[in-house]
Amino acid sequence: MALVRCGINDAPNEILLLICRELSRGTLATLCRTSRALLGAAQYILYLSVTIADSIICAPSRLRSWCLAINAHPHLAARVQSLALHLPNLGSLPESLSFDDAQQLQTALQRCIRLQRLAIFKVDRSARRGCNAAWLLRGCAFRLHGLINEYFALDDDFASFLSKQTELRRLSLDYIERTCTGARYLGAFSSEAMPVPNVTIASVPDERDLRPEWRLERLEIAYRVTSNDALRLQDYARTLTVLNIFTPENWRYSRVCLADSVDLISELLPNLVHFAAVDMISLNATLLHTLSPHVSVARFQRLKTLTLMIWNNVLSFSSEYDANGWPSGRQYHVNRDVNVFPDAPSSGMEALVEHTAQACKSLQRVIIGTFDPVSRKHLKYVAKRDAKGRISVTTEAPADKFDFLSVSQFGSE
């Protein structure tokens, strides 16, 4: 029996879409240039989620090509639901975003009426000064569900854009210097100027960027271990379940360890489910005693995971001291230098994670990441509770730095 040959032009769109969904983005881009039969299906998949990242030393050629396609083909613009842009500063320099390119980008953004997730970064991630260019978003009809801003200054134009994002649920702001004209903290804008009450997930560089009307469920924030920061967090005591706190990038107060916050956070936010405190910078070696966690950690009523990442200093769980000003609880040591701590047990940190897990019955996992300044090694101590309530402790020596993202609960659904 002779086989009947079927050209790909005869295949139904459903089959073509199934084929294209299994291909890489590079292959889809090639098909858009070489296959007329698969062009429509490839574009349908390719334009759903778009990332544009031009080189820092080159003209924004990829951005221009994308804007040209979007502005010429409305059906492609209507497909875009997720967009990530890496933009240079506006200006007249060769490596800058020209005003002609900016106007083309503004038109393209206005055409993406179904956009739900927008992320805008600087090409040069080391440049911390915001760009007064939020006018690029003027006239956009889309209603975002998620926004990451590491580019625009937080000025009136940006506030005006946010005020229209009534469906925004997730907002992320990187550390941006407030030196641009009109730049402010989000908390300084009136509710009338920025009515975004539906934000439930936020990542902000400063407690002054928090809004009291938010009903936050997950929060990442740069934290200065002060009562003002903690009291602002108390606004979300009823709703907040996931909290990650980080050392601010410009923080240099060497005698502060974020683990000191465990005591205060457990008092103000006892209903947290996941809590992490991460020292992002290497502080000066500050060897502090650590107190038993049974007082502070036990305050948590629902906590399932506790993650602490510290550097040279030994963490302190609470502020109990004796009459002479010395820690009054059990002591643990991350630094095993016998010249500094001649009586320190070799299993100090293993004991710490175990006792921490024992201190709170709801805890399923405790992770403490450390950097030992003597051995120059990163170490990770993990305590896990099994279904029968038994606690096991393991120690790992990662080849590289502690990978916090792999254990963070902030992005989990």
N, C-alpha and C positions, 0 to 999 in steps of 0.2 A: 504494500500500500504506500503510495507516494505521500510524503510529508508535505503539509501545506505551510509555506513560509509566511510568517507574520511580521511585517515591518513594525518598528517601534512606534511609527506614526499612527498605527492602528490600535495601539494599546490604550486602554481607558486611563483617564487621569488618576483614578485611585491606585492603579498599578504603578504608574510613574511616580506618584508621591511616596509609595512604599519603598521604591528603589532609592529615591533621593534621600529619604530619612535615614538610610543605612550608610550614607556616604559622608566623608569628612568635608569640612568647610572648604578646604583647598580644592578638592575634587568638584564640589558644587560650583565654585568660582570658575573652574576650567570648563565645566559643562555650559555655563552661561555664555562663554566665548566661542565654544566649538560645536554645540549641539542645538540646532533649532528645535528638534523634537522634544528635548528635555529642558529647554530654556525656561518655559513657564513653571514647571514643577520645581526646578532648581531654585529659581528666584523666589518662589512661594516659601520655600524652606529657608533660604539664605537670608532673606530680608526680615524674617521674624525677629531675630536677635542679631544686632550689629555692633561690632567693636571697631573703632577707628583710632589707630595709634601711629601717627607719623613720627619720623625721626626728629630729634631735637635740633639737628643741624640742617635739615632739609625743608624745602617749602612743603606746605600741607597738601601734597598731591592726592593722597588717598581721600582726604576730606573733600577736595574739589570734585573728585570723580563721583563720590557718593552724593554730594549735593546736586551735581548735574543730573544723575540718574533719578533722584527723588523729585527734583523740580520738573523734569521732563515727563515723568511717568507717575501719575497720581495713584495708580493701582499698587505700585511698589510702596509709596508713602503710607498707604492704608494698611500695609502688611506689618509695618514696624511696631513691635510691642516693647522691645527692650533695646536701649541704645546706650553705648558707652563711648564717650569722646575724650581724647587726650589732646588738649589744645595748648598752643603757645600763647603768650600774652599778645594783646592787640598792639600794633605799632607799625612803624615804617621800616624796621630792620628786616633784612632778608629772611631771618629765622622767625619773624613775628607773623601773627595772623593779620593780614591786611584788612582794611575796612571793606574792600570789595568782597573778599572771602567771607568776612563776617556777615555781610548782608545776604550773601547766598546761603549761608548757614541758617540765618534767621528765617528766610523763606522756606527752607527745607524743614525746619522744626515746626513751622506753622502748618505744614502739609501733613505732618505725622499725627493725625487726629486720634489715633488709637494707641498712642504711646502710653505705657503703664509704668515702666521702670527706666529712669534716666540717671546716668552716672557721668559726671564731668570732672576730669582730672587735669592737672597741669602736666605738660610734656616734661618740664623740669620739676620733678617732685621735691627738689631741695628748695625751690623758691616758695617762701611762706607768705608773701604779700598777696592779698586777694586782688582780683581784677575787677574794676568797676565796669562790668560789661553785661550785667544782668538784663540790659535792654534787649539782648539777643533772644530772650524768652518772651518778649512782649508780643501780644497777639496770638499766643499759642492756645489752642482750644482743648488740648488733651488734659485729662485728669489723672495725675500720677497716683500709683499705689506705693511706689518707693523712689526715693531720691538720695543720691550721694553727691555732695558738693565739696570738691576740693579745689575749686577754681574761682568762683564768684565771691566778691566782697559782700559782707552781710550789710548791705545798705538799703535805702528805701526802695530801689528798683527790685532788689531780691525779695524784700518783704512784700511788695506788691504782687510779685509772682506767687509767693507762698500763700498769700491770702485767697487766691483762687483755687488752690489745691485742696478742695474740700474732701477728697477721698484719700488723701495721703495717710498712710499707715506707718511707713518706715522712713526715718530721716537720719542721714549720716552726714556729719560735718567734720572735716579734718581740722587740725590745728592751723588756723589762718590768722596772721597778724592783723590787728584791727587798726592799721595805720592808714588805710585808704580813706578817701573823702566820704564822710557819712557812715563809715563802718561802725556797727554796734554789736552788742550781744543780743541774741534773740529775746532774752528775757526783758530787754529794755524797750521793746516795741509794745504798744498798746494792743489790747485784744481786738480792737476795731481794725488796726493796721495788719494784724496777722492772725486771723481766726482759723487756726488749724487744730481744732480740739480733738481730732480723731487719731492723732499719732499715738501708737502703742509700743513702737520699737524705736529707740533712739540711740545714736552714738555721737557724743558731743565732746569737745575738748575742754569745756569749762562749765562749772555749775551755773554760771550766769546765762548759759544758753538754754537752760531748762525753762519750760513754760508751766505755770501752775495748773492750767486747765487740761494738760495732758493726763491720760490715764495709762501710764506706762506699765507694760508687762515685762519688757526686757530693756536693759540700759547698760551701755558702755560709756564710761566717763573718766576723764583725767581727774585724779583725786589728790588733794593736798593734805589729807589727814588733819583737817581742822573741823571744829564744831560747825562752822557755817556750811561747809560742804555736806556734812552728815545731816544737818537739820533740813537742808533743802531736799535731800533724798527722802526724808520722812513724809513729804507730801504724797509719795506714791506707796506708802506702807500697805494699803489695802489691795493694790493691784500688782505690785512688782514681784515677779517670781525669779527672774534671772538678773544678776548684777555682776558686771566685770568692772573693776577699778584698776587704773593704770597710773604710773608715775607720769606727771606732765613732762613733755620733752624738754622744757626749759627749767626743770626743777633741779636745784643743786643743793638742797638742804641735806647734808650728808648724814645727819643723825636721825633721819626718819625712815622707817621701813613700813611699807604698806600693810604688812601683816599686823602692825599695831592697830589697824582699824577693825580687826575682827571683833574686839570687845565692844566697841561702840556700835558697829553695824548690827551685831546680834541683839543689842538692846533696842535699837530703833526699828529694825526690819526683821523681826523674828519669823516671818512667814516666807522668807526666801526659800526657793527650791534648789537653785544653783548659785554659788558664790565663788568668785575668783578675784584674787588680788595679785597684780603682776608688776614688779619693779622693772620698767622698761630700760633703765639706764644703770650702768655700773656705778654705784655710789662708792665713796671712800670707805675703806675698811673700818667698820664700826662694830666691834664685838660686844654685843649686848646679851644679857642673860634672857632666857625664855621661861615663862611661867607655865604651869600646868594648864591645859586647855579646858579642864572640866567645868570651869565657871562660865567662860564666855561662849564656847561652842555649844554647851548644853542648852543655852537659851533658844537656839533655833528649834522650831517646832516641826518643820517639814523638810529640812535641808537634806538633799540627796547627794550632791557633790560639792566638795570644797577643794579649791585649787589655789595654791600659793606658790609664787615664783619669786625668789629672793636672790640677792647677790652676796656681797661679802659680809653683810651684817646678819646676825642671828635674830630671828623673829621673836616678837614678844606678843603673847596673846591677850594679856590684860594688864591692868595698872595697879595690881596689888603689891604693896611694898611694906617692909617692916619699919620699925621706929627709926632705924638707921638709914633708911632710904634704899635698902637692898631688896631685890626680888624675894618674895616670901614663899613662892611655890616651887615645884619641882623644876629643875633646870635641864635644858638640852643644849647641845652645841653642834653647830654645823662645821666649825673650825676645829680640827683635831690636833692642832699644834700643841705638843706637850709643854712647850716653853710658855705658852699663854694660858692653857688650861691643863695643868698637870693631872687633874683628877677626872677629866672628861671621859665618859665611857665611849668605847669605839662605836657603839650602836645607838648613839644619842638620837639621830634623826629617824632611824627605824622605830625607836621607841616613841618618838613624837607622833609619827603618822598613825601608829597603832593606838596610842592613847587618845588621839584626836577622834578616830573612828569610834572608839568606845564611849567617848563623852556624849555623843548624840546618837540615839538609837535609830533615827531615820536615815543616817548617813550610809550610803552604799559605796562611796569611793572617796578617798582622800589622796590628793597628789601634792607633794611639796618638791618643787624644783629648786636646786641650789647651785651655787658656784663656790667651790672650795678654793680660797686664795692660796692655800698651801700646795695642794696637788695640781692646781690649775685645771681642774676637771669640772664639767657640768654633771650633776647627779640628779636623778629623779627617784623619789621614794613614793611608793604606791601602797595604800592599804585598801583592800576590798572586802566587803561583807557578802558572804554567800547566802543562799536561801535559808539555811539553818542558823544564820546569825554568827557564824564563825568568821573571824577576820584573819586574812593572810596578808603578809607584807613582802614586797619585792623591791629590789634596788636595781636601777639601770644607769649606765654611763653612756649617754648619747654621744655619738661622734661629733655632732654639731651642737648648737645651742638648743635649749629647751624649746620644743615645738608646742607653743600654747594653742595654736589654732586647731590642732588635732584633738584636743581635749575640751575646748571651749564649748559650752552649751548655748552660746548666744545665737548662733545661726541655725540651730536645730529646730525642726518643726514639731 
